[in-house]
Amino acid sequence: MTDSKYPSAQQAHQWKKQSQLRSSSSLADDELDNNNAETSNHNYFAAPVLADNTVKEEEEEEVKSLELQASSPHLFSAGLVADVQYAPIPDGYSFSGNPRYYQYALDVAKHAFAHFNQDANIDDDDDDGHPHAIELVLNLGDTIDGKCQDLAQYDGDPEVISEAGDDPGMYAMNHVLDAMAQYTKGPILHTYGNHCLYNMDRKQLQDKLGIPFVKEPKIGNQEGDDDGHELVGYYSHLHKGIRFITVDSYDVGMLQRCPNTSEKRKQAESILRQHNPNYFKDDQMNSPEGMVDLEKRFVGFNGAAGEIQLKWLAETLEDARQAKEKVIILSHQPIFPGSSNVVCLMWNYDEVLSVLRKFSDIVVASLSGHAHKGGYNRDPESGIHFRVVEAVLENKPEKTYAIVNVHENELVIRGFGNCQSAVYDFKHLSGKWTPPLESESHSSATDSASIPSEQTQQSK
């Protein structure tokens, strides 16, 4: 065993009973806690809220000022959550000491989805004075936490452990879905993350979350995940002229892919062998130790979009262009450097970004989770907004989530708790956006390749 500040997967978690890779992305917390992606060209506005997320009466006008910054008609509103990571265990900490509120996360989910189901999005009236209903909800993944797989180790209540039985991940997922079931006014668009895969395989996630997984044929049609196919969770959803495209950042990856028959697993192994020197050490493939800059993304709790998915993404974007639709990208892992710590990035973020840049006339923004403190950057080449949404898991007593008000020419994100509010313009769609001079920008695609020092913070 090497001497490392990163615990081994075996030391840190003994979650996975069948797969060797149900080890936590928290292995890189020491790295992630030191990064808070700086905001550039970003109109941030922290909505004033009480602990129970009711807006202070005397500050209602300040909250409404978010909408006043939007100059175009309102189209619809959506609820937004990231990284709930519920587990029926007492509060704990990441390895670097970041507090995590595993059971409180369920309370936040109940609160948020009850709010989403209200008849109106209070304080956000349209031009006619009518409140905005929440017409759909976006869940950016990691709905439950990997620690569900060893409740006893993490001081879970014996009665709960008994009730959870042989499948504590399913037990936890059912509790979160019960909380989400309070919302009945529209669809919930789910992505899935590494913590989901520490608990469940893709077929189970399809059944529980309704993700319409695609069946991609295996090379040689070998037996495996699903009758000779591999399940991949990319899909799109059209709502009032906005196409939401979900990118599966665990298409190619180590998690829940058969080591003997999955070509995607073999591709992942090859990538890690090439880029991560810790791959050859016992239980250390989740560690970025000894790696520099963008190479740090090549860790076991990340993944990539495969070739078939990339082709589908380009075709779907072209169809959206022809239909004159605007597009919002959803993914668990961030896609753009500088929007979060590089340790959180998709392995082949560059290939995904290359596709998106070809459609900068229709792609408005990318929303992702995975990096718990949140972050933002705007691509200076395309003008696309890349937002990482703050996690439910690591905030208390605040209840952290958001409502997204979609306008014809702006996205207005109204944050609750510790979720930052913001207004994102669509000027780049018509070529009217000019990137700031390098000296004026706090974060760019080039300077963000290096991990900042203590003044920054990111956690997964």
C-alpha positions in Angstrom: 0.0 0.0 0.0 1.4 3.4 -0.9 1.7 6.3 1.5 -1.0 8.6 0.4 -3.3 11.3 1.8 -6.1 9.6 -0.1 -7.6 6.6 1.7 -7.7 3.4 -0.4 -11.1 2.4 -1.6 -10.9 -0.6 0.8 -10.1 1.7 3.8 -12.5 4.4 2.9 -15.6 2.4 2.0 -16.6 -1.2 1.8 -19.8 -0.5 0.0 -19.7 -2.8 -3.0 -20.6 -6.4 -2.3 -20.2 -7.7 -5.9 -18.3 -5.0 -7.8 -14.8 -3.8 -6.9 -15.8 -0.2 -7.7 -18.5 0.9 -5.3 -15.8 3.1 -3.8 -16.7 6.7 -3.1 -15.7 9.7 -5.2 -15.0 11.1 -1.8 -11.5 9.7 -2.2 -10.6 12.8 -4.0 -12.3 15.2 -1.5 -9.0 16.6 -0.4 -8.5 17.8 -3.9 -12.0 18.9 -4.5 -12.5 20.8 -1.3 -9.7 23.1 -2.4 -11.5 24.4 -5.5 -14.2 27.0 -5.9 -14.4 27.8 -9.6 -14.4 31.5 -9.9 -17.2 33.3 -11.6 -16.6 35.3 -14.7 -19.1 37.2 -16.8 -21.7 35.9 -14.4 -24.6 37.8 -13.0 -24.8 36.2 -9.5 -27.5 37.2 -7.1 -27.9 35.3 -3.8 -31.6 35.2 -3.0 -32.2 36.2 0.6 -34.0 33.3 2.5 -34.8 32.2 6.0 -33.8 28.7 7.2 -37.1 27.3 6.1 -36.6 29.0 2.6 -39.5 31.4 3.0 -38.5 34.8 1.5 -38.2 37.6 4.0 -41.1 40.0 3.4 -39.0 43.1 3.4 -36.7 41.5 0.8 -39.3 40.4 -1.7 -38.5 43.2 -4.1 -34.9 42.2 -4.1 -35.8 38.7 -5.1 -38.1 40.0 -7.8 -35.2 42.0 -9.2 -33.9 38.7 -10.7 -36.9 38.7 -13.0 -36.6 42.4 -13.8 -33.2 41.6 -15.2 -34.9 39.4 -17.8 -36.0 41.6 -20.7 -37.9 38.9 -22.7 -41.2 37.1 -22.2 -41.3 34.2 -19.7 -41.9 30.7 -21.3 -42.0 28.3 -18.4 -40.4 27.4 -15.1 -38.6 24.2 -14.0 -37.5 22.9 -10.6 -33.8 22.0 -10.2 -31.9 19.8 -7.7 -28.4 18.2 -7.7 -26.7 15.6 -5.5 -29.3 14.8 -2.9 -27.2 11.7 -1.9 -29.6 10.6 0.8 -28.5 7.8 3.1 -30.3 6.6 6.4 -27.2 7.3 8.5 -26.1 10.1 10.9 -24.5 13.2 9.6 -20.9 12.8 8.6 -17.9 14.4 6.9 -15.9 14.1 3.7 -12.3 12.9 4.3 -11.2 16.6 4.3 -13.8 17.5 6.9 -16.6 18.9 4.8 -19.9 18.2 6.6 -22.5 16.0 5.0 -26.1 15.9 6.1 -27.3 12.5 4.8 -30.7 12.3 6.5 -31.4 16.1 6.2 -31.0 15.7 2.5 -34.3 13.8 2.4 -36.0 16.6 4.3 -34.7 19.0 1.7 -36.0 16.8 -1.1 -39.5 16.7 0.5 -39.4 20.5 0.9 -38.2 21.2 -2.6 -40.7 18.9 -4.4 -43.6 20.1 -2.3 -42.6 23.7 -3.3 -42.3 22.6 -7.0 -45.9 21.3 -6.8 -47.4 24.4 -5.5 -49.9 26.0 -7.8 -47.5 28.8 -8.4 -43.9 29.8 -8.3 -44.4 32.5 -5.6 -42.8 35.9 -6.2 -42.2 35.3 -9.9 -45.3 36.8 -11.6 -45.5 37.2 -15.3 -46.4 40.4 -17.2 -50.0 39.8 -16.5 -49.5 39.3 -12.8 -50.0 35.6 -13.0 -47.6 33.3 -11.0 -45.5 30.8 -12.8 -46.3 27.1 -12.4 -43.4 24.6 -12.3 -43.9 22.5 -15.4 -41.1 20.0 -15.1 -38.2 19.2 -12.7 -34.5 18.6 -13.5 -32.6 16.1 -11.2 -28.9 16.2 -12.0 -28.0 12.8 -10.4 -26.5 11.2 -7.3 -30.0 10.8 -5.8 -28.7 8.4 -3.1 -25.3 8.0 -1.5 -22.8 5.1 -1.8 -22.7 4.8 2.0 -26.1 3.1 1.8 -24.2 -0.1 1.1 -22.8 -0.3 4.6 -25.3 1.2 7.0 -23.8 -0.6 10.0 -20.3 0.8 9.4 -21.8 4.3 9.4 -23.9 3.9 12.5 -27.2 3.4 10.9 -30.1 2.6 13.1 -30.5 -1.2 13.7 -34.2 -1.0 12.9 -33.5 0.8 9.7 -30.8 -1.7 8.8 -33.3 -4.5 9.4 -36.0 -2.8 7.3 -33.6 -2.1 4.5 -32.7 -5.8 4.2 -30.4 -7.0 1.5 -30.9 -3.9 -0.7 -30.3 -0.7 1.3 -29.7 1.2 -1.9 -33.2 0.4 -3.1 -34.6 1.2 0.3 -33.0 4.7 0.2 -34.0 5.3 -3.4 -37.6 4.5 -2.6 -37.6 7.1 0.2 -36.3 9.8 -2.1 -38.8 8.9 -4.8 -41.6 9.1 -2.3 -40.4 12.6 -1.6 -40.3 13.4 -5.3 -43.7 12.0 -5.8 -45.2 15.1 -4.2 -44.6 16.8 -7.5 -47.4 15.8 -9.9 -47.6 18.7 -12.4 -45.1 17.4 -15.0 -42.2 15.1 -15.8 -39.0 14.7 -13.8 -35.9 14.5 -16.0 -33.3 12.4 -14.2 -29.7 11.9 -14.8 -27.7 9.4 -12.8 -24.3 9.7 -11.2 -21.5 7.6 -9.7 -23.3 7.3 -6.3 -26.3 5.9 -8.0 -24.1 3.2 -9.6 -22.5 2.3 -6.3 -26.0 1.1 -5.3 -27.8 0.0 -8.4 -27.2 -1.2 -11.9 -28.5 0.6 -15.0 -31.6 -1.7 -15.4 -32.6 -0.9 -11.8 -32.1 2.8 -12.4 -34.2 2.5 -15.6 -37.0 0.9 -13.7 -36.9 3.3 -10.7 -36.1 6.6 -12.4 -37.7 6.0 -15.8 -34.5 6.9 -17.6 -35.0 5.7 -21.2 -31.7 3.9 -21.5 -30.6 3.1 -25.0 -29.5 -0.4 -25.9 -26.2 -0.2 -27.7 -25.0 -3.5 -29.2 -21.9 -5.1 -27.7 -19.0 -5.9 -30.0 -19.4 -9.5 -31.0 -22.9 -9.5 -29.3 -21.3 -11.0 -26.2 -23.5 -11.9 -23.3 -23.7 -9.2 -20.7 -25.6 -6.3 -19.3 -28.9 -6.7 -21.2 -29.2 -9.6 -23.6 -26.1 -8.7 -25.6 -26.5 -5.0 -25.2 -25.1 -2.3 -23.0 -27.4 0.3 -21.5 -26.6 4.0 -22.0 -28.7 6.8 -20.5 -28.8 9.6 -23.1 -32.1 11.1 -24.2 -33.8 14.3 -25.1 -37.1 16.0 -24.0 -38.8 18.9 -25.8 -40.8 21.4 -23.8 -42.2 24.7 -25.3 -39.4 25.1 -27.8 -36.6 24.2 -25.4 -35.0 20.8 -26.0 -33.3 19.3 -22.9 -30.6 16.9 -23.9 -29.2 14.5 -21.3 -25.6 13.4 -21.8 -24.6 10.2 -20.1 -21.2 10.8 -18.6 -20.9 7.2 -17.4 -21.4 5.7 -20.8 -17.8 4.5 -20.9 -16.7 3.8 -17.3 -15.7 1.3 -14.6 -19.0 1.4 -12.6 -21.5 -1.4 -13.1 -19.9 -2.6 -16.4 -19.0 -6.2 -16.6 -15.2 -6.6 -16.5 -15.3 -9.7 -18.7 -17.8 -8.8 -21.4 -18.3 -5.0 -21.5 -16.3 -3.2 -24.2 -17.1 0.0 -22.5 -15.5 -1.3 -19.3 -12.4 -2.3 -21.3 -12.2 1.1 -22.9 -12.3 2.7 -19.4 -9.6 0.4 -18.1 -7.4 1.4 -21.1 -8.0 5.1 -20.4 -7.1 4.8 -16.7 -4.0 2.7 -17.5 -2.8 5.3 -19.9 -3.5 8.4 -17.8 -3.7 7.5 -14.1 -0.5 6.1 -12.5 -2.5 5.1 -9.4 -4.5 2.6 -11.5 -1.8 0.0 -10.9 -1.9 0.5 -7.1 -4.3 -1.5 -4.9 -7.6 0.3 -4.7 -6.2 3.7 -5.7 -7.8 4.4 -9.1 -10.0 7.0 -7.6 -7.0 9.0 -6.5 -5.5 11.9 -8.7 -2.3 12.0 -6.6 0.7 12.6 -8.7 -1.3 13.9 -11.7 -1.3 17.5 -12.9 -3.8 19.9 -14.4 -6.4 18.3 -16.7 -5.0 14.8 -16.3 -6.6 14.8 -12.8 -9.9 14.0 -14.3 -8.9 10.5 -15.2 -10.1 8.9 -12.0 -12.3 5.8 -11.4 -15.4 7.7 -10.3 -15.6 9.6 -13.6 -16.4 8.4 -17.1 -16.9 9.4 -20.7 -19.4 9.7 -23.5 -18.9 6.9 -26.1 -18.6 7.2 -29.8 -22.2 6.2 -30.5 -23.5 8.8 -28.0 -21.4 11.5 -29.5 -22.8 10.8 -32.9 -26.3 10.8 -31.5 -25.6 14.1 -29.7 -24.5 15.8 -33.0 -27.5 14.4 -34.9 -30.0 15.5 -32.1 -28.5 19.0 -32.1 -28.8 19.2 -35.9 -32.4 18.2 -35.7 -33.0 20.8 -33.0 -31.4 23.4 -35.2 -33.6 22.5 -38.2 -36.6 22.7 -35.9 -35.5 26.1 -34.6 -35.3 24.9 -31.0 -33.1 26.1 -28.2 -31.1 23.5 -26.2 -30.1 23.0 -22.6 -27.6 20.3 -21.8 -28.0 18.2 -18.7 -25.3 15.9 -17.2 -24.1 14.7 -13.9 -20.4 15.5 -14.6 -19.3 19.0 -15.6 -18.2 19.5 -19.2 -16.2 22.7 -19.1 -12.9 23.5 -17.4 -13.2 26.3 -14.9 -16.8 25.6 -14.1 -15.6 23.1 -11.4 -12.4 21.4 -10.3 -10.8 19.4 -13.1 -11.1 16.3 -11.0 -14.8 16.4 -11.6 -14.7 16.7 -15.4 -15.8 14.1 -17.9 -12.9 12.1 -19.2 -13.6 13.3 -22.8 -15.1 16.6 -22.0 -13.2 18.0 -24.9 -15.0 15.8 -27.4 -18.4 16.8 -26.0 -17.4 20.4 -25.9 -16.3 20.2 -29.5 -19.7 19.0 -30.6 -21.5 21.7 -28.5 -19.4 24.5 -29.9 -20.6 23.6 -33.4 -24.1 24.4 -32.3 -23.5 27.6 -30.3 -26.4 29.2 -32.2 -28.9 27.0 -30.3 -27.2 25.6 -27.2 -28.0 28.0 -24.3 -26.4 26.4 -21.3 -25.2 23.2 -19.7 -26.3 22.3 -16.2 -24.5 19.7 -14.1 -23.8 18.5 -10.6 -21.1 16.2 -9.2 -19.0 19.1 -7.7 -20.9 20.0 -4.5 -20.0 23.6 -4.0 -21.1 24.6 -7.4 -19.5 26.8 -10.0 -19.8 28.6 -13.3 -17.9 29.6 -16.4 -18.9 30.9 -19.8 -17.0 29.4 -22.8 -15.2 32.3 -24.5 -15.3 30.5 -27.8 -19.0 29.7 -28.0 -20.6 31.9 -25.3 -22.4 28.8 -23.9 -23.0 29.0 -20.1 -21.7 26.1 -18.0 -23.3 26.0 -14.6 -22.5 23.5 -11.8 -25.4 23.4 -9.3 -24.8 23.3 -5.6 -25.5 20.0 -3.8 -28.4 19.4 -1.5 -26.2 17.1 0.6 -23.8 19.6 2.1 -26.0 22.5 3.3 -27.9 22.8 6.6 -30.0 24.4 7.9 -30.4 25.9 4.4 -32.5 24.0 2.0 -30.6 24.2 -1.2 -32.3 23.9 -4.6 -33.4 26.2 -7.4 -36.2 27.2 -9.7 -35.2 28.0 -13.3 -37.4 30.5 -15.1 -36.9 30.1 -18.9 -37.4 33.3 -20.9 -37.2 33.8 -24.7 -33.7 35.4 -24.3 -32.6 34.6 -20.7 -32.4 31.9 -18.1 -33.2 33.1 -14.6 -32.0 30.8 -11.9 -33.6 31.6 -8.6 -31.5 29.9 -5.9 -32.7 28.8 -2.5 -30.5 28.1 0.5 -26.9 28.1 -0.7 -27.7 27.8 -4.4 -26.6 30.9 -6.2 -29.1 32.9 -8.2 -28.1 34.1 -11.6 -29.3 35.5 -14.9 -27.8 34.1 -18.1 -28.4 35.9 -21.4 -28.7 34.3 -24.8 -26.7 36.9 -26.7 -24.3 34.3 -28.1 -27.2 32.6 -30.1 -27.4 35.6 -32.4 -23.6 36.4 -32.4 -24.1 39.5 -30.2 -22.0 38.3 -27.3 -18.4 39.4 -27.1 -16.1 37.6 -24.7 -14.2 39.8 -22.2 -10.6 40.5 -22.6 -8.4 38.0 -20.9 -7.3 40.6 -18.4 -10.9 41.1 -17.4 -11.8 37.5 -17.0 -11.4 35.7 -13.7 -11.6 32.2 -15.2 -11.1 30.9 -18.7 -10.7 27.6 -20.5 -7.0 28.0 -20.5 -6.1 29.3 -17.0 -8.6 27.0 -15.3 -6.7 23.9 -16.4 -4.6 24.3 -13.2 -6.3 23.7 -9.8 -6.5 26.9 -7.8 -5.3 27.1 -4.2 -7.0 27.3 -0.8 -9.2 30.2 -1.7 -11.3 27.9 -3.9 -13.6 25.0 -2.9 -15.2 22.1 -4.6 -16.4 18.8 -3.2 -18.0 15.7 -4.7 
